Amino acid sequence: MFNLVSLDGFFAGEDGNIDWHVVDDEFNKAAVAMIKPFDTILFGRVTYQLFESYWPGAAKDPAISKEDRIIANKINKMTKVVFSKTLKKITWEHSKLVTGDLRKEVAKLKEQDGRDIIIYGSGTIVQQLTNLGLIDEYQLMVNPVILGKGKPLFKVMKDKLNLKLFKTKTFVSGNVLLSYKLS
């Protein structure tokens, strides 16, 4: 799981806005390296629609950074599994709409051969999968901002979850990447 969060633990503003995310060249270069081990992305509806509105066209957009074009090409080729009870169809290449049981579907995906699976954003899915014990690693990019209010990443937790910090990276922007595994 990878998510950008504010210092006070919000992954989005109250209205879902993410314009406070600190994204710069250093972040983009790190993002290229971070996406390499993955071949599947899990999405909730909102994040899927946000990604779908940007990444398919980004691969051919000469106005965006080289790193974003690399990421766009990678994401466009990856398997995208979208969990939604409201979407009727999806059109982005290599995407699959799943309306069934989240636990069963993710457990099946984890059993399959292939590379690692990542979740970007998708706070509701992250909370559900955390409560189901189906996330093995948490990567949190803490942005140097305090929102005061917004959508908390871990609002509805079933139980306390102990994690072990195994890697950190500090960025010039003030972002700090914290990588945790289950302890």
Salt bridges, closest charged atoms under 4 A:
GLU14 OE1 - LYS149 NZ 3.77
GLU93 OE1 - HIS94 NE2 3.66
GLU105 OE1 - LYS96 NZ 3.98
GLU105 OE2 - LYS108 NZ 3.70
ASP136 OD2 - LYS110 NZ 3.04
